[in-house]
């Protein structure tokens, strides 16, 4: 009994020491950054960052054609402004009550403000975050498809698909992603009239697909050969054995490296900003350029990337636990 108490006490002490070390390391990092900014006389202005995430924007309702305000009617919480154009047509504009800036009989020109209201809209960082998330998600789906086909071709006994897969994998892994993005945008994109966003997604997909192919190949080859032989002896064809026996087992083993590859893909997506795609990285660069607050801008960008990658990591861990429960 005393031994159990001592063991429990030792465990608590070790946990306390570990947490203390973590707090000291984080505190040291914060103090180090603070001292560094003091040396360069940098003034932190975090209060400027929230508006680049979400802000209250004023929306002006303007006249399309010149004319005269013929009537202003109440319609619940709104006012309906009727503008009679000079050619005799009536145009109606719905404006929130209390925000109407014209009166009956006023003559308006095209573009004159009839009323305005404020609306919460996403800032450039949230827009860039959404674009990064969308491009990464599409690229992951395409990379899985490309990697699965290429991985199966890589272990094929037929020389044609096998060597084509090897050539593709070595070509992609042997050249920088930045160069591949340029090739997809300036050559393939111009050849097939692709938008910069589509060119960026294709570059990321083919880049990640080569690494996924090797992960798939390693996962399949880690399954004992007797699994395939047993499936074939039961009358299954090779595709059936691969689909129902080999791949489900391989999926459990390749899930952690796949998660690592997809996390890398999210971070690698920052390179598409070089082809004028306003993703999260380009949004941060634009904020830093316009506000001269690079630390706040890029720390915020880093935090948003961390949110994406950490969420993906937690999701993969959940899938691993679920598969372990099924087993």
N, C-alpha and C positions, 0 to 999 in steps of 0.2 A: 504493500500500500504506500509506504514511504517512497519507494522507488518511483511509483507512478506520479506521486505529487512532485518529486524532484524533476522528473521528465517534463511534466506539464509546466512547471515553473521555468525550466530551461527554454522550452519552446516559446513561452511568453516573453522572456528576456531577449531571445534572438529576434523575435518579431519587433519588439520595441526598438532594438538597435537598428534593424533594417529600415524601419520607418524614420528613425532619427537621421540616418545617413541620407535617405531620400530627401527629407526636408532640407537638410544642410546643403545638399548638392543643388537643389532648386533655388534655395536662397542665395547660394553663391553665384549661380547663373544670373539671377535678377540683379544682384549687386554689381556683378561684372559688367552687364549691359548698361546699368546706370552710370557707372564710373566712366565707361567708354564714351557715352554720349555727353557727359560733362566735359571731357577733354576736347571735344569738337564743338562745344557750345551749342548742342542741339536742344531745341525746345519741343517737348512732346505736345502734340495737339490731337489727342484721341477723340475729342469732342467733334472733330470734323468727319470722322469715319461713318457714323450711323446713317448719314444722309446718302451715302453711296451703297447702303444696303436696302433701305426703305425710306421714302420721304413723301411729304405732303406736296403734291404738285397742283398748281393752279391750272385748270382747264378753261380756256376761253371758248365761248360759243359765238361764232362770227357769222355775219350775213354772207350768203353765197352770191346773191345778186343785189344790185342797187334797188332801192324802193322806199316805200313809206310804211311805217308801223300803223296798221289799220285797227288792230285790236289786241288787247292783253286780257286773257281769261284765266280764271282760277281753275285748277284741275287737281284737287287733293293737295298734296304737298308741293306741287309744281305750278308754274305759270306757263301758259301757252301763249307765245308771242306770234301774231300773224303779221307777216310782212307782205304787202302788195307790191309786186315789182312794177316797173314802168311799162311792161308789156301786158299788164292786167292779170298776171298769175299770182295766186296766194301761196306763200311759203310759210310753214309753221315750224317754230323752234320751241322745244321744251326746256325751261330753265327752272332750277330750284327756287322756291319762294324766298323772297328777300335778296336774291342775287341778280334780279333784272336791273339793267343799267340804262334802259331806254324808256320812253313814254310814248303814248299814242300821239300820232302826228309827226313824230321825228322822221327826218329823211336820213337814210343810211346808204352808205356806199359799200361796195364789195370789200369784205374783210373787216368792217366795223364790228366792234364787240357788242353783242346783245346782252350777254350775261356771262357769268363765270362761276365756277365752283371748284372746291378742292377735293382731291382724290389721292388716296394712298397708292403709290406705284412703286414697283421694284427699282432699285438703283442699279448702276452699272455693274456692281460686284455680284448682285443676285442674278442679273441677266447673264453675266459671264459664267457664274456657277451653274446655271441651268444648261447653258450651251456645252460646258465641259462635261456635265453629267450625261447629257443626251449623246454627245459624240462618243464618250467612253462606253456607254451602254451598247450603242449600235456596234462599235468596234469590237466589244467583247463577244457579242453574238456572232459576228462574222468571223472573228478569230477562232472561236470554238469550232465552227463549221469547217473553216479552212484547215485548222490544226488536226481535226479528227480525220478528214479525208487524207491529208498528207501523212499523218501518222500511220494510218492503215496501209497507204501506198509504200511507206518507208519499210515495212516489214513484209511486203509482198514478195512472193517467189518469182514473179514476173520481172524481168530486168527493166522494161520500159518505164512503168510507173515508179519502180524503186529508184532508178537513177534520176528521173525527173524530180522526185521528192527530195532526193539528196542534193541535187543542184539548186533547187529553190531554197532549201534550208541553209545551205552554205552561203549562197548569195546574200540572203537577208541578214544572216548572223555575221557576215564578214564585211558589211558596209554600215556606216552610221545612219541612224534614223533620220538625222537632219538632211542628209544627202537624199535619202529615199523620199522625204516629203517634197524636196525641190523637184525631183524627177516626176513624182505623181502630179505636182501642180503645174510645172512649166512644160512638161512634155506630154504625159498622158492626159492631163487635164485640158491642155490646148487641143490635143488631137481629137478628143471625144467631147469637147465643149462641156467639161465638168465645172461645177462651181467650186470655189475654194473650200467650202465645207465638205463637199462630197470627196474631193481630192484628199483632204486631211483624214477623213474617216477611212478611206481605202488604204492610205499609207499606214495608219496605225493598225488596221486589221491585218494586212499582209505582214507587217513587222511582228506583231504578237503571234500571228498564226504559225510562224516558223518555230517559235519557242514552245507553243502549245503542242505542235506536232512531235517534238522531241519528248515532251512530258508524257504525251499519250503513248508513244512508242515504248518508253521506259516502263510505264504502267502496265501495258499489255505483256511485255516480256517478263515482268516480275511475277506473273501468274504461272504456276507450275504447268509444264507441258501436258501433264496427265489430265488436266481439266479439259483441254481441247480434245484429247484422245477419247476421254470418257463420253463427251458430248457427241463426237462423231460415231462412236460405237452404239449410241442410242438411236442413230438414224438421222441426226441433225446434219444439215448442210453446213458448210463453213460460215456463210453469213449468219445463219441462225445461231450457231454456237458462239460466234463473236458477239451477236446482239444480246442473247439471253444468258450466256454463261460468263464470257470473258470480260466484256466491257463493264457490266455492273460491279464486278469485283475490282477491276482496275480503277473505276471511278472513285472508290473509297480511298484508294492509295494515292491517287494523283490530286486529290482535292486540296491539300495544303500547298503543294507547289503551284497549282493553278491559281489559287488565291494570291500567292505572292506575285505571279505574273500579271494578274489583273490589277493588283495594286500598283505595280510598276507601270502598267499601261495608263492608269489614271494620271500618274505623275508625268509620264512621257507625253501625254496629250498637251502639256504646256508648250511643246515645241511648235504646235500648229499656229501659234501666234505670229510666226515669221511670215505666214502667207495671208496676213490681214484678216485673221479670224479673231473676233473679240471674245476670246475665252477668258477664263478667270485670270490667267497670267497677264494677258494684254490689258485687261481692265485695271489690274493693279498698277501696271506700268503707266497707263494713261492718268490714273489718279496721282501717282507719284510725280509725274511731269507737270500736272496742272496745279497741284497744291504745294509742291516742294516738301512733302512729308513722306519720304520714301520708307522710313522705318515703320510707321503706322500702316501704310498701304501694304507693304509686303509681309508684315507680321499678320495682318488680317487675312491676306491671301493664303499664307501658310496654314493658318488656323482652319480655313475653309477646306483646303486640301486634306488636312489631317482629319477633319470631320468625315469627309468622303471615304478615305482609306480605312479609318477606324470602324466606320459603319459596315463596310464590306468585310473587314476582318471578323467582326462580331457575328455577321450573318453566316460566314463560312464555318466558324466555330459551332454555331447552332446546328448547321447541317451535319457536321461531324458527330456531334452528340446524338443527333437523331438517328443517323445511320448506325452508330454504335449501339443504340437502344434496340434497333430493329434486329441487329445481329444477336 
